[in-house]
Structures are given as C-alpha cells and as structure tokens.
C-alpha cells in the first residue's frame, strides 16, 4: 500500500496568533503528518459586500465582519516565519488561495502544491490560474455535483491533480459521509483520490485509506472549545496522534493479498502439525 499523505489543516484555527500556529505545526510534526495547510484570503475580495459591515462579537471586541476577517488573516511577516519554522521542523506547508490575489501571494513561496477548497471549485478564473502555475492541485469536492466536478477537472486539464471526497457540513454526520464515493470518484475520473473529513470520528479517516484514499486532510485544533467557526469540527492533538497511528498501522498490515505461510508461522506450524 502506498504511504498516505496526511495534511493537518490549520486553516484559520490559529485565530490570528502566530504562536498558536506554531503550536499547531508542532502538533502536526509530533503526530507524524506530512504537511500543514493554512487558508489565504484577500478579505476585500472574499467577503460579500452585504456582509462587510455586519457587526460581530469577537475575542477582540465587537467589530465588523470585514475587520474580523483581517484580524485572523496572516500576511507576509507571518508567512515568512511559517515558511522558516516548517523548514526547520521538516514538514511541508501550503495554503488554500480563495482569490487570485492570494494565489499570487502564495506563489512567492516554494509550496509543493495548492489546495482549492470545495467552495471555490466553481470559480473558473481561480481554477485555471492554479492550473497555470504547474503546481500540483488538490481540490475538495464537498457540496458539488458530478457536473461541477466534471467542469473542475476540465479546467485543471494538463496539471497534476488530486481530488478529495468531502462532505461540507461542519461537523459532518456519519450518515452523510458516503465513504464509498472514494471508489466511485476513482473509477469515474481515473485519478488519485483522497478524503477531507469534518466529522467527530477518527476511524472514518482510517477507513477512507482502506477504501483507496491516498491523501487524508483533517482540520486540527489545540482545543475544540476555542473561539472560532472551525474548532468544533477539528481534531485535537491526542486525536491526531491516534488517527495518524491508525493509518500507519493499516498501511503496515494491509499486505499484498497473497496467502502464504509467514516466517513467524513456521515454528508453530512445525509444533502443531509436525512439519
């Protein structure tokens, strides 16, 4: 079985704190993840006009939604430090660009791949711009129809792609995960398929690997009770350690499907059967 590429999705769970971001990177490293991922936005572009002036209660006081989005947005100073810190820890990093400005920003760094969130796979300009970078493109398929995925695949033609089966409910109920769709997507698109999960359970990610997922992405947090929209559907440190261990154990135990007498069985075979 191919080694599963495991992405710890930090997203905006750093709550605008570089210190929290570093602690989450440390958690990913200790757990044995292959990469961490953030989210990059230009709030002026991404926040709808009708929401920009909506007031919101935050840990920093009451402010407009636009001001809040800027409060949790990392810029060059923070990403320079994230880049340095991840290199020092031996873990890859990248981010999801939500707009063309953010894509241009990320291309200043030698990220190994780009990740398109489910919400953006119908954005033709962004999808084609990501394909034009010649970077590997990972994209989630949450809340999408076959027709929308077909179109996304067409826009990414010519680039190395990996699609992630996903349910975009936060947190996602088990009855809606439809993990068998991993096999369906592999057969329909003849490409590499992974899984991006937002559910409470950990075993589902291990099961996704058994079903053929070659990449697992899960949101991570220091504490599910922290303030913020994604913490509740994220995995805490001990859970992440257990999940990664479960995936690595499956990889070791999966085998090649050929029945044979193993070296460890020779001694009990001779003892119990006489030969």
C-alpha positions in Angstrom: 0.0 0.0 0.0 1.3 3.5 -0.9 2.1 5.7 2.0 -0.8 8.0 2.7 -0.1 11.8 2.5 -1.6 13.3 5.6 -2.4 17.0 5.7 -3.1 18.8 9.0 -5.5 21.6 8.1 -4.7 24.5 10.4 -6.8 26.8 8.3 -7.7 29.8 10.4 -7.7 27.9 13.7 -4.7 29.9 14.7 -7.2 32.7 15.5 -4.7 35.3 14.2 -1.9 34.2 16.5 1.4 33.1 15.1 2.2 31.5 18.4 -0.9 29.3 18.2 0.0 28.5 14.5 3.5 27.3 15.6 2.0 25.1 18.4 -0.3 23.5 15.8 2.6 22.9 13.5 4.4 21.2 16.4 1.3 19.0 16.9 1.4 18.0 13.3 5.1 17.2 13.4 4.8 15.1 16.6 1.8 13.3 15.2 3.7 12.3 12.0 1.7 14.4 9.5 3.3 15.1 6.1 2.1 18.7 5.8 0.2 21.6 7.4 -2.2 23.8 5.5 -3.4 27.3 6.0 -6.1 29.5 4.3 -5.2 32.7 2.4 -7.7 35.4 1.6 -8.0 39.0 0.5 -11.0 39.9 2.7 -11.9 42.8 0.5 -12.4 40.4 -2.4 -13.8 37.4 -0.5 -16.2 39.0 1.9 -19.6 39.7 0.2 -20.5 43.4 0.2 -23.7 42.8 2.2 -21.6 41.2 5.0 -18.7 43.6 5.3 -20.4 46.0 7.7 -22.3 43.3 9.7 -21.3 43.6 13.3 -19.8 40.5 15.1 -18.8 39.7 18.7 -15.1 38.5 18.7 -12.4 37.9 21.3 -11.1 41.3 20.3 -14.4 43.1 20.9 -17.3 43.9 18.7 -16.3 44.7 15.2 -17.4 44.5 11.5 -17.2 41.1 9.8 -14.6 42.6 7.4 -12.4 43.8 10.3 -12.7 40.4 11.9 -11.5 38.7 8.7 -8.5 40.9 8.6 -7.8 40.2 12.3 -7.4 36.4 11.6 -5.5 36.9 8.3 -1.8 36.2 8.1 0.4 38.4 5.8 4.0 38.3 4.6 5.6 38.7 8.0 3.7 35.7 9.4 4.1 33.5 6.3 7.8 34.2 6.2 8.0 32.9 9.7 5.8 29.9 9.0 8.0 29.1 6.0 11.1 29.3 8.1 9.6 27.3 11.0 8.2 24.5 8.9 11.5 24.1 7.1 13.2 23.8 10.5 10.8 21.2 11.6 11.0 19.2 8.4 7.3 19.4 7.5 5.8 20.8 4.2 3.3 23.6 4.2 0.9 25.2 1.8 -2.4 27.1 1.8 -5.8 27.4 0.1 -6.0 30.5 -2.0 -9.5 31.9 -2.0 -8.9 34.5 -4.7 -6.4 35.5 -7.4 -4.5 38.0 -5.1 -4.0 35.2 -2.6 -2.7 32.8 -5.3 -0.2 35.4 -6.4 0.9 35.8 -2.7 1.4 32.1 -2.2 3.5 31.8 -5.4 6.2 33.9 -3.6 6.9 30.7 -1.7 8.1 27.3 -2.9 4.9 25.5 -1.8 4.7 21.9 -3.0 1.0 22.1 -4.0 -2.0 24.3 -4.0 -5.3 23.3 -2.4 -8.7 24.5 -3.7 -11.5 24.4 -1.1 -14.9 23.0 -2.0 -16.4 26.5 -2.1 -14.1 27.6 -4.9 -14.1 24.7 -7.4 -16.7 26.5 -9.5 -14.5 29.6 -9.7 -13.2 29.2 -13.3 -10.6 32.0 -13.1 -9.1 30.7 -9.9 -9.1 27.1 -11.0 -7.4 27.9 -14.3 -4.9 30.2 -12.7 -3.9 27.4 -10.2 -3.5 25.0 -13.2 -1.3 27.6 -15.0 1.2 27.6 -12.1 2.1 24.0 -13.0 1.9 23.1 -9.3 0.1 20.0 -8.2 -3.5 21.0 -7.4 -5.5 19.3 -4.7 -9.2 20.2 -4.6 -12.1 19.2 -2.4 -15.5 18.1 -3.8 -17.8 18.9 -1.0 -21.3 20.2 -1.8 -20.6 19.5 -5.5 -22.5 17.7 -8.3 -20.9 15.4 -10.8 -21.4 18.1 -13.4 -19.5 20.6 -11.3 -16.6 18.2 -10.7 -16.5 17.4 -14.4 -16.1 21.1 -15.1 -13.4 21.5 -12.4 -11.4 18.5 -13.9 -11.7 20.1 -17.3 -10.4 23.5 -16.0 -7.4 21.7 -14.4 -6.6 19.8 -17.5 -2.8 19.4 -18.0 -2.0 19.8 -14.3 -1.3 17.1 -11.8 -4.4 16.8 -9.7 -5.7 15.0 -6.6 -9.4 15.3 -5.7 -10.7 14.9 -2.2 -14.0 13.3 -1.4 -15.6 15.6 1.2 -18.9 16.5 2.9 -19.0 20.2 3.7 -21.1 20.0 6.8 -19.3 21.3 9.9 -19.3 18.9 11.7 -20.4 16.2 9.2 -22.8 13.5 10.4 -21.7 9.9 9.8 -24.7 9.1 7.8 -23.7 11.7 5.2 -20.0 10.8 4.8 -20.6 8.3 1.9 -17.1 7.0 2.1 -17.8 4.5 -0.7 -17.8 7.5 -3.0 -14.0 7.5 -2.9 -14.1 4.4 -5.1 -16.7 5.9 -7.3 -14.6 9.0 -7.9 -11.5 6.9 -8.7 -13.4 4.9 -11.3 -15.2 7.9 -12.8 -12.2 10.2 -13.1 -9.3 7.7 -13.2 -7.2 9.9 -10.9 -5.8 10.0 -7.4 -8.5 10.5 -4.8 -8.2 11.3 -1.1 -10.5 12.3 1.7 -11.1 15.5 3.6 -13.1 14.9 6.8 -15.1 17.2 9.1 -16.7 14.6 11.3 -16.0 13.9 15.0 -14.8 10.3 14.5 -11.2 9.3 13.6 -11.8 5.8 12.4 -13.5 7.1 9.3 -10.2 8.5 8.1 -8.6 5.1 8.5 -11.5 3.5 6.7 -11.1 6.0 3.9 -7.5 4.8 3.4 -8.7 1.2 3.3 -11.2 2.3 0.5 -8.4 3.7 -1.6 -7.8 7.3 -0.4 -4.1 8.2 -0.9 -4.4 11.6 0.9 -6.1 12.5 4.2 -6.9 16.0 5.3 -8.3 16.9 8.7 -8.7 20.2 10.5 -6.7 20.4 13.7 -7.1 22.5 16.8 -5.5 22.8 20.2 -8.9 22.7 21.9 -12.3 22.2 20.3 -13.8 24.7 22.8 -11.7 27.6 21.4 -13.5 30.5 19.8 -13.9 30.3 16.1 -16.0 28.6 13.4 -13.9 25.5 12.6 -12.7 24.4 16.0 -15.7 22.2 16.8 -15.2 20.0 13.7 -11.4 19.8 14.2 -9.2 17.1 15.7 -7.4 17.8 19.0 -3.7 16.8 19.5 -4.3 13.4 21.1 -6.9 12.5 18.5 -4.5 13.5 15.7 -1.8 11.2 17.1 -4.2 8.3 17.3 -5.5 8.9 13.7 -2.1 9.0 12.1 -1.0 6.0 14.1 -4.1 4.1 12.9 -3.4 5.0 9.3 0.2 3.9 9.5 -0.8 0.7 11.2 -3.2 0.0 8.4 -0.5 0.6 5.8 1.7 -1.9 7.5 -1.0 -4.5 7.9 -2.7 -4.2 4.5 -0.3 -6.6 2.7 -0.5 -7.8 -0.9 -3.5 -10.1 -0.7 -1.4 -13.3 -1.5 -1.9 -16.1 1.1 1.4 -17.5 2.3 2.9 -19.0 5.4 4.9 -16.3 7.1 8.2 -16.7 8.8 6.6 -16.3 12.2 4.2 -19.2 11.5 6.9 -21.7 10.7 7.7 -22.6 14.3 4.1 -23.0 15.5 3.3 -24.9 12.2 6.0 -27.4 12.9 5.0 -27.7 16.6 1.3 -28.1 15.9 1.4 -30.1 12.6 4.8 -31.8 12.9 6.1 -30.4 9.6 
